[in-house]
Amino acid sequence: MAGRDFAADETDRGPGVPSGGLANDPKAGQWDGRVLSKHMIADYKPFVVTDGEGIRCSLYVSGCPFHCDGCFNASIWDFRAGHEYTPELETRIIADLAQPWVQGITFLGGEPLLNTPVLIPLARRIRAEFGDSKDIWCWTGYTWEELMRAGETPDKRELLGLIDILVDGRYLKDRHDSLLQFRGSNNQRILDVPASLAAGRPVVWSKLHDQERDVPEIYLKDRVAGESRQAS
C-alpha cells in the first residue's frame, strides 16, 4: 500500500522526507504514542555490537505507522505484535546494563517515539541507577525537524531529553548505502541529542565515520596494480 503525505503543506521537515508514496508522512501531533502504544515488545537482545557504539542491549518496540517501503522490520508495524513489556523484562535489562563492559542501551522498532509509555519510565530508571555512565541510543522514522515542530506531542520531547544519540529519518530504499555507519539510507543522520537541544539545530555525532569504498573496490585496485607490475 502506498504511503500518504498528511503534512504536504508543512515546510522544513528535514532532509529526505519521502515523496511518491514511499512512506506515510504525519502532521505535527498526528500520531500520539500515549494513545497508540500497546506496551508491546518485539524483541530484546542483550550484548550486541550492531546497534550503536560499543557492546549494547537492544530493545525493539512494536508498532510503526510510517510503513517505509522496503522496511527491514515490517513484521512489527502492528502495535499489538510481539509480547507485553513486563517488570521482569525491565529487571533483566537493568541487570544486563549493570555489566561493566556494556556501554548502553538502544531503542529500536517499530517506532520508539510512539512507544513513550514504555521507554520514558525505562529511560528514567536507567538515568536514576546509572547516571550518564550508560548511554541511550534511539532510532526513529521522524526527522529532528519534525520532532521539533510546534504542535508535536510533548512526550516525544520528554523522551528526547533522556537520549544521547538519535538516528533520525525514514528508511528510503532508493537511497540505501551499505557504506553508512549505523543506518540504512543516506538521508538518515546520527545526531548528538544534548548538543542539538542546546544549539537549537541538529548536530551530527562527532564520531561519525562512514566508509568511503567497498572492500571489493580495494581488491580490484590491488589487482590492477599487480597486473601493471607484471606487464612491466
N, C-alpha and C positions, 0 to 999 in steps of 0.2 A: 504494500500500500504506500502510495506517495505521501511524503510529508507535507505539512501546511505551514505557511508563514503567517502566524497570527499577529505579528508586530511589523508588518510591512511598512507602516507609516512612521516607525521609530528610526532614528538615526544614531550613528556612533555606537553600534552594538559590538564592536570589536572586530578583530581580523577573522576572516574565514567563516562568517555566519553563512550557512549553506543556502543556496537558492536552487530552484528547479526541482523541489520535492525531495532533496537528499536527506532531510530530517525535519522534524517539527520544530518551529521557532516560536517560543512563547512570548506573550506580552509580559510586561512587568507585573509580578504578583499573580499571574495566571495560574501557576502551579504552586500549591502550598503544601509543603511536606508535613506540616502538622495535621493535615487532613488526609493526604494521600498515603502516608506511611502506614503499613500494617505491622510494623515491628518484626519484619521477616528478614532472615539472613540466608543468602545463597550458599556461602561457604566461609570457612575460616581456615587460613593456612599459616601456621607458625614457622618462623625461621626460614624465610625465603630471601633471595637476593635479587629478584627481578622487578620488584615493585617500589623502587626508590633506592636511595643510597644506603649501603651497609646491609647488615642482617636485620630483617624486619619481620613483623607479624602483619598479615593482611586480612582485612575483614571486608567481605563482599556483601553489600546490602542488596535487597531485592527491590525491583521496580524502577522503570525509567521510561518516561513518555517522549523522550527525544526521538527514539526509533531511527537512529542513524543507519543509512544504507550501508551494508557491509559490516555492521557491528559484530564484534567477536563474542559478545555475551547476550545475544538476542533472546536466549532461552530464559533469561531472568528479567525481561522487561515487565513482567507481571508482578505487581506489588505483593501478591499472595504466594509467589513462588518460594521454594525452599522450606525453611523451618523457623520457628519462632526464636527470637533473641531471648535468652534466659539469664537469670542471675548466675547460674552455674557456668555458662559460657563466659560471662564477664569476669568471673573469678579466675577462670583458666587464662584469659587474655592478660589479666594483671600479673598473674604468676609467670607467664611466659615473658612479659616485658621486664620483669624483675631480674632476668638473667643479665649479668653484666656485659655480655657480648652482643646483646640485642640493642640496636640503635634507636628503634622506634616502631611506630605502627603506621599502616597505610589504609585509608578508607577508599574502597572502590565499589563498583556496582555493575549494573544498576546505577542509580544516581544518588550519591551521598548527600547532596544538598537538599534532597527531597526525603531524606530519612533522618532529619534532625531530632525527632523524639528519641531515637536510639543513640545517635552519635554525640549529641551535646552532653547528655549525662555521662557517657563513657569518656569523652574528652576532658570533662571537668574532673572526673575521678583520676585520670592519668596525670593531669596537672597537679592535683592535690597530693598524689602519692609520689610522683617523680619530679615535680617541678619542670624545669627545662632540660633535664638530663636525658629525656626521651623525646625525639621529635615526632611530629604528626604530619604525614603527607596525605593529600587527598586528590583524587581525580574527579573532574566534573565536566559535564557537557556544556555548562554555562560558560560564557566568556566572562572575564573580570568586569568588563564594561557593563554587561547585563546584570551582574550581581550588584553593581553599584548604582543601578537605575533608581530614580525616585519611584516609589510605589512597590518595590520588591519587598517580599515578606521579611520581617526583622529576624526571624530565626536563622536565615542564611548568613546574615552578617554576624550573628552571635557565634555560629559555628566557625566562621572565618577567623574570628578573634582568638580561637583556640588552636588554629592550624599554623604550621610553619611553612610548608611548601604546598602550592596548588598547581596542578596540571590542568589547564583550562581549555575549553573549546570542544565542539563536536568532532567526532572522527569523520574525515572526508576521504573516501576510498580513492578518489581521483587525485588526492594529494598525499597518498601513502608514500612513506620513505623509510626503508629499513635501516638507514644510517642514523636515524634520530635517536637521541638518548631519552629513554623512558616515555616515549609517546609514539603514536602511530602515523599521524599526518602532520605536515609542516605548518599548518595553521595553529596548531596547539603550542602552548607555551608552558615553561616551568617557571613559576613565579614565587618570589620571596614574599610571603604574605605580610609579616610585620613591616618590612621595608615599603611594600606597596601601600599599606594603610597609612604609614607615616608620610609618604610622598604624595599621596592622593592620586597616584597613577600606577599602572602595572610596572613592577621592577623585576627583571629577569634574574633568576637564581645565579649567583656569582660562579657556581661550579659547573655551569652548563658546558658540555663538551661533546658536540655531535661528531661522529666520524665523518671523514671527508671523502672516503672512497671505499668501495667494496674490496674484500680480500682477493677475489678473482682478478681485479684490475692490477693489484700489486704483483700477483703471479705472472700476469700477462706482460707487464713491464719488464720483469726479471727475465722472462723467456725471450723477449725480443732483444734485450741487451746481450743475452748469451748467444743468440743466433748471430748477432752482429759481430761478436768477438770471434766466433768460429769462422765466419765468412772472411774476416780479415787475416 
